[in-house]
Amino acid sequence: MELFYWQLVHFFVKRQYRIIKLSNAPHEIWLESFDYKDVPLIRLVRHDIDWGSWLQRDIEYTRQVVGQLRKRYMKRSFQVLNLYVSTYPPVDDWEWIVANQEDRITLKTMLIHSANTLESLRRISEMIREPVLLPKVERFEDPFAAVQHIQRRIFYLERERQEKEKRLLEYGKPLFTYALIVLQVLMFLVLEWQGGSRNPEVLIEYGAKFNPLIKAGEWWRLITPIFLHIGFFHLFMNTMALYYLGMTAERLYGSWRFLFIYLYGGFFGTLASFLFTTSLSAGASGAIFGLFGALLYFGTVHRHLFFQTMGANIIGLVALNLGLGLLIPNIDNAGHIGGLIGGFLAASIVHLPRHRRSGKQFFSLLITFVLTAVCLYIGMR
């Protein structure tokens, strides 16, 4: 059954399940894949089980771990396939222990032993909706050598996946991030030199969002506020946010995609502010929220990698900043939400490097064009 266990692991790894935990006493491997929505999480255990009491304790432990994972991935329900591979079944009554219980954690437990392997493979095939085909190792006479061969193939596939994810996270270099930081610092110095970055007349002269002038035809004021800041603290906070978020987003999307996302997020943030607020405003906050939107879009494409790396932090920061916008006066929450939406839409148009989805990208472009046109029409009336 040792060989069967590793053949089963190999099958799942080959089908884009990724190893998230591995231990040896007993052999235990956790696998996840959000490509298989019916069974996103699989746990395999290789252990010769003598008594049902051990099985019962281990299932309870599994439920606790899955409960923690469900909270981590912020899912209301979580389906898990819990597989035990044992040479023989327990000597006492055990069938009732593996009976599935329905709640927010649906744990489907199967005990595979030498007498039910074919039936178990059939049931697994039904759950993941494709046939389970185990790799062949007929050329090995020694079962131990066959196991080692399968293990080497598994870890090769896992290293290959990790390298692919690393390339995905480090596609571009943060060139425009630095350029935009320099530009907004230079514009801040210009405003201070011309009379002060808090002076409304200076802000209006250099392109801050001012609704009467936008309605009068100065449409560029939907873009220029991105590069202006009101006071040093405003500049400092947005520069820090641009540095950290910009580095991440530009590495993910590449420089030109990043620039489009940043500018459109800022534009749509200013447009939302124009629609819902009348106050004079400026700042890169809308564009920065556009980067949040782009990172959230990345999470919809690579959910497991998103939550493994940055997901919880990004969602937490978005919620915190929007919450502060509701509690603290003089924060342009409309601009923040508009930037978030704009960045998400822009990211869906350009998509990720080496991941062309022409149909979805065209549909996103159409939706974005219509939404922008409607907002401009309403605002200019």
C-alpha positions in Angstrom: 0.0 0.0 0.0 3.0 2.3 0.3 3.4 2.4 -3.5 -0.3 2.9 -4.0 -0.2 5.9 -1.5 2.6 7.6 -3.5 1.0 6.9 -6.8 -2.2 8.6 -5.5 -0.1 11.6 -4.4 1.6 11.8 -7.8 -1.8 11.8 -9.6 -3.1 14.8 -7.6 0.2 16.8 -7.9 0.1 16.1 -11.6 -3.4 17.5 -11.7 -2.3 20.9 -10.3 -2.8 20.2 -6.6 0.0 21.8 -4.6 1.6 20.4 -1.5 1.0 22.7 1.5 2.1 20.4 4.3 4.1 17.2 4.5 5.1 15.2 7.5 6.4 11.7 8.1 5.0 10.2 11.3 2.7 8.8 10.0 3.1 9.9 6.3 0.7 12.8 5.9 0.3 15.2 2.9 -2.1 18.1 2.5 -2.9 19.2 -1.0 -4.9 22.2 -2.3 -6.1 23.3 -5.7 -8.8 25.9 -6.4 -9.1 24.6 -9.9 -11.1 21.8 -8.4 -13.9 23.7 -6.8 -15.7 20.5 -5.6 -12.7 19.3 -3.7 -10.2 22.2 -3.2 -8.4 20.4 -0.3 -7.2 16.9 0.0 -5.4 15.2 2.9 -3.7 11.8 2.5 -2.5 9.7 5.3 -0.4 6.5 5.0 -0.8 4.6 8.3 -1.7 1.0 9.1 -4.7 1.6 11.4 -5.3 -1.1 14.0 -8.1 0.5 16.0 -11.1 2.7 15.2 -10.3 4.9 18.2 -7.1 6.2 16.5 -9.1 6.9 13.4 -11.7 8.8 15.4 -9.1 11.0 17.1 -7.4 11.8 13.9 -10.6 12.8 12.1 -11.3 15.2 14.9 -7.8 16.7 14.6 -8.4 17.1 10.8 -11.6 19.0 11.4 -9.9 21.4 13.7 -7.1 22.1 11.1 -9.7 22.5 8.3 -11.6 25.0 10.5 -8.5 27.1 10.7 -8.0 26.9 7.0 -11.6 27.9 6.3 -11.1 31.1 8.3 -7.8 31.8 6.6 -9.4 31.6 3.1 -12.5 33.4 4.4 -14.9 30.8 3.1 -18.3 30.0 4.6 -18.0 26.4 3.6 -15.1 24.2 2.9 -15.1 20.7 1.3 -12.2 18.4 2.1 -11.4 14.9 1.0 -9.7 13.0 3.8 -8.0 9.8 2.6 -6.4 7.1 4.8 -4.3 4.4 3.1 -3.9 1.3 5.3 -2.9 -2.2 4.5 -5.9 -3.6 6.4 -8.9 -1.9 8.0 -9.1 -1.6 11.8 -10.0 -4.8 13.7 -13.0 -3.2 15.5 -16.1 -1.5 14.2 -15.0 1.6 12.1 -17.5 2.3 9.3 -19.6 4.6 11.4 -16.5 6.8 12.2 -15.9 7.7 8.5 -19.6 8.6 7.9 -19.7 12.2 6.6 -21.2 14.9 8.7 -22.6 18.1 7.0 -21.8 21.5 8.4 -19.6 24.4 7.3 -16.8 21.9 7.0 -17.8 19.0 4.8 -15.2 16.3 5.6 -15.5 13.4 3.3 -13.4 10.6 4.8 -12.5 7.3 3.0 -10.4 4.5 4.4 -8.6 2.7 1.5 -7.2 -0.7 2.2 -6.0 -3.7 0.1 -9.5 -5.0 -0.4 -11.2 -1.9 -1.6 -8.7 0.0 -3.8 -10.7 -0.2 -7.0 -14.0 0.9 -5.4 -12.1 3.8 -3.6 -10.6 5.0 -6.9 -14.0 5.0 -8.5 -15.5 7.1 -5.7 -12.6 9.5 -5.8 -13.1 9.8 -9.6 -16.7 10.7 -9.0 -15.8 13.4 -6.5 -13.2 15.2 -8.6 -15.2 14.5 -11.8 -12.3 12.9 -13.8 -10.8 9.4 -13.8 -8.0 8.6 -11.4 -5.1 7.2 -13.5 -2.2 6.1 -11.4 1.3 6.3 -12.9 2.8 3.0 -14.0 5.9 1.6 -12.5 6.1 -1.9 -14.0 9.8 -1.7 -14.8 10.7 -1.8 -11.1 10.8 -5.2 -9.5 11.7 -3.8 -6.1 8.6 -2.0 -4.6 11.0 0.3 -2.6 12.7 1.5 -5.7 9.3 2.1 -7.3 8.3 4.2 -4.4 11.6 6.2 -4.6 11.0 6.8 -8.3 7.5 8.1 -7.7 8.7 10.4 -4.9 11.4 11.9 -7.1 8.8 12.6 -9.8 6.5 14.2 -7.2 9.2 16.5 -5.8 10.3 17.4 -9.3 6.8 18.5 -10.2 6.5 20.5 -7.0 9.9 22.3 -7.6 8.7 23.1 -11.1 5.5 24.6 -9.8 7.3 26.7 -7.2 9.7 28.1 -9.9 6.6 28.9 -12.1 5.0 30.8 -9.2 8.3 32.6 -8.5 8.5 33.8 -12.1 4.8 34.9 -11.9 5.5 37.0 -8.8 8.7 38.5 -10.2 7.8 39.2 -13.9 8.6 42.9 -14.0 10.9 45.5 -12.5 9.5 48.4 -10.5 10.7 51.2 -13.0 7.5 53.2 -13.1 7.0 53.0 -9.3 10.2 54.9 -8.7 9.4 57.4 -11.5 5.9 58.1 -10.1 7.4 58.6 -6.6 9.9 61.1 -8.0 7.2 62.9 -10.0 4.8 63.4 -7.1 7.7 64.6 -4.8 8.8 67.1 -7.5 5.2 68.3 -7.9 4.9 68.7 -4.2 8.1 70.9 -4.2 6.7 73.0 -7.0 3.4 73.6 -5.1 5.3 74.6 -2.0 7.5 76.9 -4.0 4.5 78.5 -5.8 2.7 79.4 -2.6 2.0 76.2 -0.6 0.5 72.8 -1.2 -2.4 73.7 1.1 -3.2 76.9 -0.8 -6.5 76.3 -2.7 -5.6 78.8 -5.4 -2.2 77.0 -6.1 -3.9 73.6 -6.1 -6.5 74.8 -8.6 -3.9 76.4 -10.8 -1.8 73.2 -11.0 -4.8 70.9 -11.8 -6.5 69.7 -8.6 -10.0 68.3 -8.9 -12.4 71.3 -9.0 -15.9 70.4 -10.2 -16.9 73.7 -11.8 -13.8 73.8 -14.0 -14.2 70.1 -15.0 -17.8 70.9 -16.1 -16.4 73.9 -17.9 -14.3 71.5 -20.1 -11.0 71.1 -18.2 -11.2 67.3 -18.5 -7.5 66.9 -17.7 -8.4 67.6 -14.1 -9.6 64.0 -13.9 -5.9 62.9 -14.3 -3.7 65.7 -12.9 -4.9 65.4 -9.2 -3.1 62.0 -9.0 0.3 63.8 -8.9 -0.6 66.6 -6.4 -0.7 66.3 -2.6 -2.0 68.6 0.2 0.6 68.9 2.9 3.7 66.8 3.7 1.8 64.1 5.7 -0.5 63.5 2.8 2.5 63.1 0.5 4.4 60.9 2.9 1.5 58.4 3.4 0.8 58.1 -0.3 4.5 57.8 -1.2 4.9 54.9 1.3 1.8 53.2 0.0 2.9 53.7 -3.6 6.3 52.2 -2.8 5.1 49.0 -1.2 2.0 48.4 -3.4 3.7 49.7 -6.6 6.7 47.3 -6.1 4.3 44.4 -5.8 1.9 45.3 -8.6 4.6 46.2 -11.1 6.5 43.0 -10.5 3.2 41.1 -11.1 1.9 42.9 -14.1 5.0 44.4 -15.7 5.7 48.1 -16.2 3.3 49.1 -18.9 0.4 47.2 -17.6 1.2 48.7 -14.1 1.2 52.2 -15.5 -2.2 51.7 -17.3 -3.7 50.3 -14.1 -2.3 53.1 -12.0 -3.5 55.9 -14.3 -6.9 54.4 -14.9 -7.4 53.7 -11.2 -6.5 57.3 -10.5 -8.7 58.6 -13.3 -11.7 56.5 -12.1 -11.1 57.5 -8.5 -11.2 61.2 -9.5 -14.3 60.6 -11.6 -16.1 59.0 -8.7 -15.1 61.9 -6.5 -16.4 64.3 -9.1 -19.7 62.5 -9.2 -20.3 62.2 -5.4 -18.4 65.1 -3.8 -18.1 68.8 -4.5 -15.0 69.6 -2.5 -11.6 70.5 -3.9 -9.3 67.5 -3.8 -6.0 66.0 -4.9 -3.8 63.1 -4.2 -2.7 59.7 -5.4 -5.1 57.8 -3.1 -7.5 56.8 -6.0 -4.5 55.4 -8.0 -3.2 53.6 -5.0 -6.6 52.0 -4.4 -6.4 51.1 -8.1 -3.3 49.0 -7.2 -5.3 47.4 -4.4 -8.0 46.5 -7.0 -5.3 45.0 -9.3 -4.0 42.9 -6.5 -7.5 41.7 -5.7 -8.0 40.8 -9.4 -4.8 38.8 -9.2 -6.5 36.9 -6.3 -9.4 35.9 -8.6 -6.9 34.4 -11.1 -4.5 32.7 -8.7 -6.5 32.3 -5.5 -4.2 29.9 -3.7 -1.1 31.9 -4.4 -2.8 35.2 -3.5 -3.8 33.9 0.0 -0.5 32.1 0.5 1.5 35.4 -0.1 -0.4 38.6 0.3 -4.2 37.9 0.4 -5.1 38.4 4.0 -2.9 41.6 4.3 -4.4 43.2 1.1 -8.0 42.5 2.1 -7.3 43.7 5.7 -5.7 47.0 4.4 -8.6 47.7 2.0 -11.2 47.1 4.7 -9.2 49.3 7.2 -8.7 52.2 4.8 -12.3 52.2 3.7 -13.4 52.0 7.4 -11.2 55.0 8.3 -12.7 56.9 5.3 -16.1 56.4 6.9 -15.0 57.4 10.4 -12.6 60.3 9.7 -13.9 63.5 8.0 -12.3 65.1 4.9 -11.3 61.7 3.5 -12.6 61.2 -0.1 -14.0 57.7 0.3 -15.8 58.0 -3.1 -12.4 58.5 -4.7 -11.0 55.5 -2.9 -13.9 53.2 -3.9 -13.7 54.5 -7.5 -10.0 53.8 -7.6 -10.5 50.3 -6.3 -13.1 49.6 -9.0 -11.1 51.3 -11.7 -7.9 49.3 -10.8 -9.8 46.0 -10.8 -11.3 46.8 -14.2 -8.0 47.9 -15.7 -6.3 44.8 -14.5 -9.1 42.6 -16.0 -8.4 44.4 -19.4 -4.7 44.0 -19.5 -4.8 40.7 -17.5 -1.6 39.1 -16.3 1.6 38.6 -18.4 1.6 35.3 -20.4 -2.1 34.7 -19.5 -4.1 36.0 -22.4 -7.8 35.5 -22.2 -9.0 37.5 -25.2 -12.7 36.9 -24.7 -12.8 38.0 -21.1 -10.4 40.9 -21.7 -12.6 42.2 -24.5 -15.7 41.9 -22.3 -13.9 43.8 -19.5 -12.9 46.5 -22.0 -16.5 46.8 -23.1 -17.9 47.0 -19.5 -15.2 49.6 -18.6 -15.9 51.8 -21.6 -19.7 51.8 -21.0 -19.3 52.5 -17.3 -16.9 55.3 -17.9 -19.1 56.8 -20.6 -22.2 56.7 -18.3 -20.3 58.3 -15.4 -18.9 61.1 -17.6 -22.4 61.7 -19.1 -24.0 61.9 -15.6 -21.2 64.1 -14.2 -21.2 66.6 -17.2 -25.0 67.1 -17.2 
